[in-house]
């Protein structure tokens, strides 16, 4: 995959914003392993007309999963975990299902969505298939592994992200769990009818997926997440050759267009590319990097049309032919 432009431009962002009903967009392109000039368009607050800025923060949603996968693989490299060990035997006090198949789930299964666990559901969880014998996108699997990592290491998820990513990469507009300091830097999100939703003023402890959560609770900006993509491209995520090779090779086939590595999607049409998307209601994002060309992008938006906007934007600024296949996958990925 190669970029076909140096920048998107305000006219194109305005067109995409209007076409998809998205009030605000931020975009950071990457060419040959270098950041290009970041772009911002529209508003982050419709009532005050506060303009979108390049460092505006969003709920990064499932983009959290790729960052967490890199953390876990680093812990494997350090001998704290093994990729194919049954992780349920590690902790005590974590009861999420009555099904004995939980004892067979490994890190490899969870990171490649082969665990058989559902995406989000009431406890006790019911398996969708035997571990290692299917593809089923699972936030529950990531959250289960999150709790195991905290118990085994004695260190919080937020502290792991701070020490592994935010501090060394100077990600000054990224946090792993909500706190009041990010509110002035956040974009509001908008619902399907275009109504602005008030910014959250508390940690989200509701439902089956409370934060902090390795499946979704990263807050970040387009330039910050692009810097993380460059950590993967330039430094092979600071993993051993063996573990990096495992991360970026197809481990599990999702459909005819998409496979999954350890923490990221891989298009069948171009296996040198890794990607992930984010979807927390009106917060929609997409991140992609080609490990051969060093070209990529991170795009963050603040409304429901953002996923389609990302697909059209990236189809228009790259020579890749796999965007329609990814878009079809995303239509049902979280079902």
Residue pairs with C-beta under 8 A, 6 or more apart in sequence:
1 270
1 272
1 273
1 288
1 290
1 293
1 295
1 296
1 318
1 319
1 320
2 290
2 293
2 295
2 318
2 319
3 29
3 30
3 31
3 295
3 297
3 317
3 318
4 317
4 318
4 319
5 29
5 317
6 29
6 31
6 36
7 29
7 36
7 37
7 39
8 27
8 29
8 39
8 313
8 317
9 39
10 39
10 41
12 313
12 316
13 25
13 27
13 39
13 41
13 42
14 41
16 22
16 25
16 309
16 312
16 313
17 23
17 24
17 25
17 41
17 42
17 309
19 309
19 312
20 303
20 305
20 306
20 308
20 309
20 312
21 194
21 303
21 304
21 305
22 42
22 190
22 284
22 301
22 302
22 303
22 305
22 306
22 309
23 42
23 43
23 44
23 46
23 190
23 194
23 196
23 302
23 303
24 40
24 41
24 42
24 43
24 44
24 52
24 56
24 187
24 301
24 302
24 303
25 39
25 40
25 41
25 42
25 52
25 299
25 300
25 301
25 302
25 306
25 309
26 38
26 39
26 40
26 41
26 52
26 53
26 54
26 56
26 58
26 221
26 222
26 299
26 300
26 301
27 38
27 39
27 40
27 222
27 297
27 298
27 299
27 300
27 313
28 35
28 36
28 38
28 39
28 54
28 222
28 223
28 225
28 226
28 297
28 298
28 299
29 35
29 36
29 39
29 296
29 297
29 317
30 36
30 226
30 229
30 230
30 233
30 289
30 294
30 295
30 296
30 297
31 294
31 295
32 293
32 294
32 295
33 230
33 233
33 234
33 294
34 294
35 223
35 226
35 227
35 230
38 54
38 222
38 223
39 54
40 51
40 52
40 53
40 54
40 56
41 52
42 51
42 52
43 49
43 50
43 51
43 52
44 50
44 51
44 52
44 53
44 56
44 186
44 187
44 188
44 302
45 187
45 188
45 196
46 188
46 190
46 196
47 196
52 187
52 302
54 221
54 222
54 223
55 173
55 185
55 221
55 223
55 224
56 185
56 186
56 187
56 221
56 300
57 173
57 174
57 182
57 185
57 186
57 187
57 219
57 220
57 221
58 186
58 187
58 189
58 219
58 220
58 221
58 283
58 285
58 300
58 301
58 302
59 189
59 216
59 217
59 218
59 219
59 278
59 280
59 283
60 216
60 218
60 219
60 220
60 225
60 278
60 283
60 285
60 300
61 216
61 218
61 277
61 278
61 279
61 280
61 283
61 284
61 285
62 139
62 215
62 216
62 276
62 277
62 278
62 279
63 218
63 220
63 225
63 276
63 277
63 278
63 285
63 287
64 176
64 213
64 214
64 215
64 216
64 217
64 218
64 278
65 142
65 214
65 215
65 216
65 263
65 276
66 228
66 263
66 264
66 274
66 276
66 287
67 161
67 165
67 218
67 228
68 142
68 145
68 146
68 157
68 214
68 215
68 263
69 111
69 247
69 262
69 263
69 264
70 164
70 165
70 231
70 232
70 237
70 239
70 247
70 263
71 149
71 160
71 161
71 164
71 165
72 81
72 107
72 111
72 145
72 149
72 263
73 111
73 237
73 239
73 243
73 244
73 246
73 247
73 262
73 263
74 164
74 237
74 238
74 239
75 81
75 149
75 153
76 82
76 83
76 107
76 243
77 239
77 240
77 243
80 152
80 153
81 87
81 107
81 152
82 107
83 106
83 107
83 108
83 243
83 246
84 106
84 107
84 108
85 106
85 107
86 103
86 104
86 105
86 106
87 105
87 106
87 107
87 110
87 144
87 145
87 148
88 94
88 102
88 103
88 105
89 103
90 148
90 151
90 152
91 147
91 148
91 151
91 152
92 151
94 144
94 147
94 148
94 151
95 123
95 124
96 102
96 123
96 124
96 125
96 140
96 144
97 117
97 123
97 124
97 125
97 126
97 127
98 124
99 124
99 125
99 126
99 127
101 116
101 127
101 130
101 131
104 130
104 131
104 132
105 115
105 116
105 117
105 131
105 141
105 144
106 131
106 132
107 145
108 114
108 246
108 251
108 262
109 115
109 116
109 131
109 132
109 141
110 138
110 141
110 142
110 144
110 145
111 145
111 251
111 261
111 262
111 263
112 251
112 252
112 260
112 261
112 262
113 135
113 136
113 137
113 138
113 141
113 252
113 254
113 260
114 131
114 132
114 133
114 134
114 135
114 136
114 251
114 252
114 260
115 131
115 136
115 138
115 141
116 127
116 128
116 129
116 130
116 131
116 133
116 134
116 136
116 138
117 125
117 127
117 128
117 136
117 138
117 140
117 141
117 144
118 125
118 126
118 128
118 136
118 138
118 140
119 136
119 137
119 138
119 139
119 140
119 334
119 335
120 139
120 140
120 207
120 208
120 209
121 140
121 208
122 208
123 208
125 140
128 134
128 136
129 136
135 252
135 253
135 254
135 255
135 260
137 254
137 333
137 334
139 209
139 213
139 215
139 216
140 208
140 215
142 213
142 214
142 215
143 209
143 213
143 214
143 215
145 214
146 157
146 212
146 213
146 214
146 215
149 157
149 160
149 214
150 156
150 157
153 160
156 212
157 176
157 177
157 212
157 213
157 214
158 175
158 176
158 177
158 212
160 176
161 174
161 176
161 218
162 176
165 171
165 174
165 228
165 231
166 172
166 174
166 175
166 176
169 224
169 227
169 228
169 231
170 227
171 220
171 224
171 227
171 228
172 224
173 185
173 220
173 221
173 223
173 224
174 218
174 219
174 220
174 221
174 224
174 225
175 181
175 182
175 218
175 219
176 212
176 217
176 218
176 219
177 203
177 211
177 212
177 217
178 200
178 202
178 203
178 204
178 211
178 217
178 219
179 203
180 201
182 219
183 199
183 201
186 199
186 219
187 283
187 300
187 302
188 196
188 197
188 198
188 199
188 302
189 196
189 197
189 280
189 281
189 282
189 283
189 302
189 303
190 196
190 197
190 282
190 302
190 303
190 304
191 197
191 281
191 282
191 303
191 304
192 304
194 303
197 281
197 282
203 211
204 210
204 211
204 217
205 211
209 215
209 216
211 217
216 278
216 280
220 300
221 300
222 298
222 299
222 300
223 298
225 285
225 287
225 298
225 300
226 287
226 296
226 297
226 298
229 287
229 288
229 289
229 296
229 298
230 289
231 237
231 238
232 274
232 289
232 291
233 289
233 291
233 294
233 296
234 294
236 244
237 244
237 247
239 247
246 261
246 262
247 261
247 262
247 263
247 264
248 261
248 264
248 266
248 274
248 291
249 261
249 266
249 271
250 259
250 260
250 261
250 266
250 271
251 259
251 260
251 261
251 262
252 259
252 260
253 259
253 260
254 260
254 265
254 329
254 333
255 328
255 329
256 268
256 325
257 267
257 268
257 269
257 322
257 325
257 326
257 328
257 329
258 265
258 266
258 267
258 268
258 325
258 326
258 329
259 265
259 266
259 267
259 268
259 271
260 266
261 274
263 276
264 274
264 275
264 276
265 274
265 275
265 276
265 326
265 329
266 273
266 274
266 275
267 273
267 275
267 320
267 322
267 325
267 326
268 322
268 325
269 320
269 321
269 322
269 325
270 290
270 320
270 322
272 290
272 291
272 292
272 293
273 288
273 289
273 290
273 291
273 320
273 322
274 288
274 289
274 291
275 286
275 287
275 288
275 289
275 326
276 286
276 287
277 284
277 285
277 286
277 287
277 307
277 310
277 330
278 284
278 285
278 286
278 287
278 300
279 285
279 307
279 334
281 304
282 302
282 303
282 304
282 306
283 300
283 301
283 302
283 306
284 300
284 301
284 302
284 303
284 304
284 305
284 306
284 307
284 309
284 310
285 298
285 299
285 300
285 301
285 306
285 310
286 297
286 298
286 299
286 307
286 310
286 311
286 314
287 296
287 297
287 298
287 299
288 296
288 297
288 298
288 314
289 295
289 296
290 296
295 318
297 314
297 317
297 318
299 309
299 310
299 313
299 314
300 306
301 309
301 310
307 327
307 330
308 327
311 323
311 324
311 326
311 327
314 320
314 323
315 323
315 324
